[in-house]
């Protein structure tokens, strides 16, 4: 046995730059609820981004993860209980509008009839709405209520980010096929939807980055300048269809 010391090969680990958080939450203020169409709402001082989805899609859990708060949005064991639009001031940068979950089967038709004017009225009438984050459950095809909401958003022409929730509920081999199915249904490339897991944090930074990009877009409600259209555009063309394809 040799008495000489062992030769140690030095391994230099690569330096990995820390990932930059695209949305550091510095302040988060609850502003209040809007209970009925045309009722109280915050002063339109900040651009607004609305979050929409059917009941039990995991919206509250997504918002908690996105805002890095454990109890930012209430997580209820009874889907469909929330009947108001809740507004939050995020970093004094934008106002987050948490819309009521729609489509819960056990809620009465009368209560559902109250929600639709509230949601649709807000989306049509808000003077500072910059876009919508539409949530879909990755495990299921869109429901009738989802289709109604998607049609409404398309008719409105509002920029929309699509996030698919509960990705952690699938086996790894199931994730990509389900994402492909959802993306084909929406007519989008798979990289245009955000897979999200409130449990693991998957998609949190991607969604946060998409929000920042959305806030940087021109106001979609303002008329586009004539310079944005080509000279050979057909008469009466407004560019609206191209805008919807981009959402």
HELIX and SHEET records of a PDB file:
HELIX    1   1 UNK A   59  UNK A   66  1                                   8    
HELIX    2   2 UNK A  109  UNK A  125  1                                  17    
HELIX    3   3 UNK A  144  UNK A  156  1                                  13    
HELIX    4   4 UNK A  167  UNK A  169  5                                   3    
HELIX    5   5 UNK A  172  UNK A  186  1                                  15    
HELIX    6   6 UNK A  190  UNK A  192  5                                   3    
HELIX    7   7 UNK A  204  UNK A  216  1                                  13    
HELIX    8   8 UNK A  226  UNK A  228  5                                   3    
HELIX    9   9 UNK A  240  UNK A  246  1                                   7    
SHEET    1   A 7 UNK A  28  UNK A  34  0                                        
SHEET    2   A 7 UNK A  85  UNK A  90 -1                                        
SHEET    3   A 7 UNK A  94  UNK A  98 -1                                        
SHEET    4   A 7 UNK A  48  UNK A  52  1                                        
SHEET    5   A 7 UNK A 129  UNK A 137  1                                        
SHEET    6   A 7 UNK A 160  UNK A 165  1                                        
SHEET    7   A 7 UNK A 193  UNK A 195  1                                        
END                                                                             
